[in-house]
């Protein structure tokens, strides 16, 4: 699960660079939406990891 957290974090950072940095010429809104989705998934996977670790 920690691996997924790292993947989501990297994808969120890439999406933020494209969307907030103006690299996507046509429509940066898609990159901004992806940034928030991957950030949410990253936080959810970290919380899930902590809960499963405490349950054992």
C-alpha positions as CSV (number, residue, x, y, z in Angstrom):
1,X,0.0,0.0,0.0
2,X,2.9,2.3,0.6
3,X,4.0,1.8,-3.0
4,X,0.6,3.1,-4.1
5,X,1.0,6.1,-1.9
6,X,4.3,6.9,-3.6
7,X,2.8,6.5,-7.0
8,X,-0.1,8.8,-6.3
9,X,2.2,11.4,-4.8
10,X,4.4,11.4,-7.9
11,X,1.4,11.6,-10.2
12,X,0.0,14.5,-8.2
13,X,3.3,16.3,-8.5
14,X,3.5,15.8,-12.2
15,X,-0.1,16.9,-12.7
16,X,0.6,20.0,-10.7
17,X,3.6,20.9,-12.7
18,X,1.7,20.6,-15.9
19,X,-1.5,22.4,-14.7
20,X,-0.2,25.1,-12.4
21,X,3.0,25.7,-14.4
22,X,1.2,26.4,-17.7
23,X,2.9,23.5,-19.5
24,X,-0.4,22.3,-20.8
25,X,-1.2,24.8,-23.5
26,X,-4.9,24.1,-24.2
27,X,-6.7,23.3,-21.1
28,X,-4.8,23.3,-17.7
29,X,-8.1,22.5,-15.9
30,X,-7.6,18.8,-16.6
31,X,-4.2,18.7,-14.9
32,X,-5.6,20.6,-11.9
33,X,-8.4,18.1,-11.5
34,X,-6.0,15.2,-11.8
35,X,-3.8,16.9,-9.2
36,X,-6.6,17.1,-6.7
37,X,-7.7,13.5,-7.4
38,X,-4.2,12.1,-7.0
39,X,-3.7,14.2,-3.8
40,X,-6.9,12.8,-2.4
41,X,-5.9,9.2,-3.3
42,X,-2.5,9.8,-1.7
43,X,-4.0,11.0,1.5
44,X,-6.5,8.2,1.6
45,X,-3.9,5.5,1.1
46,X,-1.7,7.0,3.8
47,X,-4.6,7.0,6.2
48,X,-5.6,3.5,5.2
49,X,-2.0,2.4,5.8
50,X,-1.9,3.8,9.3
51,X,-5.3,2.2,10.2
52,X,-4.2,-1.2,9.0
53,X,-0.9,-0.9,10.8
54,X,-2.6,0.0,14.1
55,X,-5.2,-2.8,13.7
56,X,-2.4,-5.5,13.8
